[in-house]
Amino acid sequence: MTIHHHDDIETPEKLLTPSEVAQRFRVNPKTVTRWARAGKLSAIRTLGGHRRFRESEINRCLDELSGEEPRP
């Protein structure tokens, strides 16, 4: 078990809503939900049961689709 001190904690990664992800892929938000259910995108569930997506993973997927080098 690792104990983190305040100095060691990284800035939390930005989480995107299905609507924000849909805008980036230019698809309907329901499509993003279907992708998450199918395992094409990994989602984090909030305490209220809503899906959120890691911005870094979404950027990586977009980069792969466009054939670009991965973003830092």
N, C-alpha and C positions, 0 to 999 in steps of 0.2 A: 504494500500500500504506500502510495506516495503522498506526502503531506506538502501542500502548497502554501507558501507564504504570499501575502498580498503582492510582493514584488514579482513573484513567479507566474502569476495568473495572466494568461494572454487575453487580449481583447476578444470577447466572444464573437464567433463568426455570425455574420448577418444571415438571418433566415428570411426566406421569401414565401409569400402566400401563393396559393395556386394561381390567382389572377396575375400576380407579378411574373410568375414563371410563364404563364400563357402569353403575356405580352412579349416576352423575350423570344419565344418560339413562334410567335404569330399564329397561335391556335386558340381554341376555345378552352376556358378553364376546366370544363368537364373532361376534355381530352387529357389534361394534366392529371386529373384524378384517376382516369382509367390507366394511364401510364404507371402511376404509383401503385394501383391495385395489381397491375400485371408484373410489378417488380422492375420495370424499366427505369424508374427513378426511385431513389430511397427517400422516404419521408419521415419526419419526426412528428410525433403527435403531441399536441399541446394538452394541458390538463383538461381543456374543454372538448378534446377530441378532434380538433382541427389539424389539418396537415400543414407542415412547414417544410421547406426545402433548403438545404445548405447552398448558399450562393456559389461557393467554390465548385460544388459538384455540377450545378447548372452551367456555370461558365465553362467547365471542362467539357460537358456534353455539347454545348454550342460550338466550342472550338473544334471538337472531333467532327461534327457535322459540316463545318465550314472548311475543314482541312487545314486550319491554322495551327501554329505552335501553341501549346498550352500557356495560359496566362500565369503569371507568378502568384 
